[in-house]
Amino acid sequence: MKKKWGDRRDATLLRDIDSMHYIMPLMYPNRCDNEAFISERIDLTNVNKYLEKKNADDPEYRYNIFQIIVTAVLKTITLRPQLNRFIANYNLYQRDSVSAAFTIKKIFTDEGDEALAFLRAKPSDNIDSIHDEIYRQVSYVRNEGKDPSTEGMDMLQKIPLVFKKSIGVTARFLDRHGWMPRSLIETDPYQSSVVLANLGSIKLHSGYHHLTNWGTTSVFCIIGEKKPRRFELGDGTTELRDSIDIGLTIDERISDGFYCSRAVRLLKTLLENPELLELPLEEKVEY
């Protein structure tokens, strides 16, 4: 779409909105003051069967739960586009594309460096293309490559300490207006539709994680450790099944609770029926 006055290079200004969504950014300007937290427990019975089938041919880079969750979250945001909104400089914007970001630990030691991964999803993507892109980025950074944002931060770190505060003030001003140089925020996770943190990979539980006033991210997804837990069955009995807890922190100013609750229901449906992730992200599903 052709950009108009007031649009950002990464998003379109929402001009025809109801009065409540117009007023809320004026009354509550900080993203961190408007966090709604939701937690869900996912039964992994079908996911385990699906992964066993996908990995039967022993691919070089095996399919795993994290890739399934990333794909499910991207499909949810694609089909529920109000989750892809953000507020900046007191205005509500619709992001032009769907993206996800997460950190990659190069080596699992106390001294191991971290790098940033940034996925820009296409409507035609599915679990296979996203699996391949995650593999490409993980392989790159774990072989001593640096993502563009890390390289930009390394450059800024060399600037004399006396200018540190001025750099921060300038950066926040540019960020608020969407004027930060693309080279510095190319893989900045807080410029994405959603940030994911796989705490299960370091043996931690899922839980709340704050949003940030820096950047434009309105959704944060925390993934906990895979554990066997008891689930109630329809006949009143219980059964021990593999499960995973997911925590979602959402900027409540971007949409209403009913819309978000349906988005969470869609996400849970996708995770408990992972074969749906073989469809393109843009293809609708019943839930």
HELIX and SHEET records of a PDB file:
HELIX    1   1 SER A   19  MET A   27  1                                   9    
HELIX    2   2 ARG A   31  ASP A   33  5                                   3    
HELIX    3   3 THR A   45  LYS A   54  1                                  10    
HELIX    4   4 ILE A   65  LEU A   79  1                                  15    
HELIX    5   5 PRO A   81  ASN A   84  5                                   4    
HELIX    6   6 ILE A  127  VAL A  141  1                                  15    
HELIX    7   7 PRO A  148  GLN A  157  1                                  10    
HELIX    8   8 LEU A  161  PHE A  163  5                                   3    
HELIX    9   9 LYS A  164  HIS A  177  1                                  14    
HELIX   10  10 ARG A  182  ILE A  185  1                                   4    
HELIX   11  11 PRO A  189  GLN A  191  5                                   3    
HELIX   12  12 LEU A  199  ILE A  202  5                                   4    
HELIX   13  13 GLY A  257  GLU A  272  1                                  16    
HELIX   14  14 PRO A  274  GLU A  278  5                                   5    
SHEET    1   A 3 ALA A  11  LEU A  13  0                                        
SHEET    2   A 3 ASN A  91  ARG A  95 -1                                        
SHEET    3   A 3 ARG A  85  ALA A  88 -1                                        
SHEET    1   B 6 GLU A  35  ASP A  43  0                                        
SHEET    2   B 6 THR A 238  ASP A 251 -1                                        
SHEET    3   B 6 VAL A 219  ILE A 223 -1                                        
SHEET    4   B 6 VAL A 194  ASN A 198  1                                        
SHEET    5   B 6 VAL A  98  LYS A 105  1                                        
SHEET    6   B 6 GLU A 114  ALA A 121 -1                                        
SHEET    1   C 3 GLU A  35  ASP A  43  0                                        
SHEET    2   C 3 THR A 238  ASP A 251 -1                                        
SHEET    3   C 3 LYS A 227  GLU A 232 -1                                        
END                                                                             
